[in-house]
């Protein structure tokens, strides 16, 4: 899939990793539909890239908003070639608090609803649009890239909700790729390590430095454009399918 002229829908595209992905596509001549609950940051993309960007306010846990937003994106751009699912939350909580209180079930459900159920809801609506695309010479109609996390493999203390939700994203990868292969739609997952995004606001600098020190190389935080560049590679390398890719500088998380 060529990036130039391709239309990508990016959830969570108004900030953090999602904005990094959107910029990477736009810088290479692609077009982007940003879906986000808070579109404040998307104005910068519109100022810089004009009509190549459309913005659609959407809570991925509201299935009507998801359906309407995807339809609106298709109406603006004519089609969708790429979906990159970046919308998500990560709020740490121990299973048993220091006061002996059990983990809130609502807290767990919220992570699953946003990070997994909401993600799948967007996927199913986008794929319905991709299925109508004219195939490339190879028969490709689209690409789905879902962001998981290395916490799905090595979730730390306090990450039961987040780790479970992201493990679910990884678990979707192979069955989705097999299911959608007949349509010419590829499916991949990216598992970022410690990235320089607003999610780090919940961690103090000492904790961040400690995690980064575990990187094999380079010993720095990941950047949004690291993810964006990998998405571009996934688009251009059509032999990649059904795979989960760690993007973590070789980091393997300890217990916490």
KOLDONU-447151 format. One record per residue (C-alpha): x, y, z; residue in one letter. Coordinates in steps of 0.2 Angstrom, whole numbers, plus 2048, in hexadecimal, padded with zeros to 3 digits. Each point is the difference from the previous one (the first is absolute). Layout:
// residues N
XYZA;...
// end
This chain:
// residues 256
800800800X;8078117FBX;7FF80D80EX;7FE80F7F3X;7ED8027FDX;7FB7F380CX;7F280480DX;8047FB812X;7F380180EX;809802811X;7F77FF811X;80880A80DX;80880A7F3X;7FF811808X;80F7FD80CX;80E7F4805X;8037F17F5X;7F18037F6X;8068117FBX;8117F97FCX;7F87F37F4X;7F580E7F8X;80F80B7FDX;80A7F27F8X;7F37FC7F4X;7FC8137FCX;8138047FDX;8017F27F3X;7F08067F6X;7F37F6809X;7EF806806X;7FA7FD812X;7EF7FF809X;803803812X;7F47F880CX;801806812X;7F680580FX;80A810802X;8048087F0X;80A80F808X;8117FB7F9X;7F97FC7EEX;7FF8127FCX;8138007FEX;7FF7F37F2X;7F28097F7X;80A810801X;80F7F77F8X;7F87F47F4X;7EF8087FCX;7F37F57F7X;80C7F1801X;7F97FE812X;7EE7FE807X;7FC7FF812X;7F17F6808X;7FC801812X;7FD7EE806X;7FF7F6810X;8057EF7FBX;7F57F880DX;7F18087F8X;7FC7F57F1X;7F480D7F8X;80E80D800X;80C7F37F9X;7F47FC7F2X;7FD8127FCX;812805801X;8067F37F4X;7F28047F4X;805812801X;8127FC7FDX;7FB7F67F0X;7F580E7FAX;80E80D802X;80E7F57F8X;7F77F47F5X;8077F1807X;80B7F980EX;8107F67FDX;8087FF811X;7FA800812X;80C80380EX;7F87FE811X;80980A80DX;7F280580CX;8027F9811X;802803813X;80C7FA80DX;7FD803812X;8097F580DX;7F77F880EX;8057F180CX;7F57F2801X;7FF802813X;804812806X;80B80480FX;7EF80380AX;7FB7EE7FBX;7F38057F4X;7FD7F57F0X;8038077EFX;7F180A7F9X;7F77F57F3X;7FB8107F7X;8128057FEX;8047EF7F8X;7F18017F4X;8048127FBX;8117FA7F9X;7F87F17F7X;7F280B7F9X;80C80D7F9X;8107F77FCX;7F87F07F9X;7ED8017FDX;8018127F9X;80F7FB7F5X;7F67F17F9X;7F180B7FDX;80A80C7F5X;8087F17F7X;7F07F97FBX;7F98107F9X;8108047F7X;8027EF7F8X;7EE8017F9X;8068107F6X;8117F87FBX;7F77F17F9X;7F980C7F2X;8118067FBX;8077FC7EFX;80E7F3803X;8128047FCX;80A7F57F4X;8047F580EX;7EE7FF805X;80280B810X;7F180B805X;806806811X;80B7FF810X;7FB7FF812X;80E80580DX;7FA7FF812X;80B80680EX;8027F480FX;80E80280CX;80F7F6807X;7F6800810X;7F57F27F8X;8107F5802X;808807810X;7F280A809X;80780780FX;7F8802812X;7F180B7FEX;7FD7FC7EEX;7F47F2801X;7F280A7F7X;80C8077F3X;80A7F07FCX;7F07F67FEX;7F880C7F4X;8108017F5X;8027ED801X;7EF7FF7F8X;80680C7F2X;80E7F47FCX;7F47F1801X;7F68087F2X;80E8027F4X;8017EE7F9X;7ED7FC7FFX;7FD8117F8X;80E7FE7F3X;7F97EF7FCX;7EE8067FFX;80480F7F6X;80D7F87F4X;7F37FB7F4X;7FC8137FEX;8128057FDX;801809811X;80F7FD80BX;801801813X;80F80480BX;803805812X;80D80C807X;8067FE812X;809810805X;80B80180FX;80281080BX;7FB80E7F4X;800813803X;7EE803800X;7F380780DX;7FE7EF807X;810803809X;7F980E80AX;7FA7F380DX;8127FB803X;80E80A809X;8118037F7X;8097F480CX;7F47F27FAX;8028057EDX;813800802X;8007EF808X;7F67F97F2X;80A8087F2X;8107F9808X;7FA7EF7FCX;8008037EDX;80D7F67F7X;80380F7F4X;7FC80E7FEX;7FE806812X;7F380D7FDX;7ED801800X;7F87FB7F0X;7F980E7F5X;7EF8017F7X;8098017EFX;8087EF805X;7EF7F97FFX;7FB80A7F1X;8107FA7F6X;7FB7EE804X;7EE8027FAX;8078077F0X;80B7F17FEX;7F27F4804X;7F68097F2X;80E7FE7F3X;8057EE805X;7F17F67FAX;8077EF806X;7FE805812X;7F07F9806X;7F87F8810X;81080680AX;803808811X;80F80C7FFX;809806810X;8068127FFX;809801810X;8138027FEX;8027EE807X;7F8804811X;7F97F280AX;7F680780FX;8037FA812X;7F27FE80DX;7FF813803X;
// end
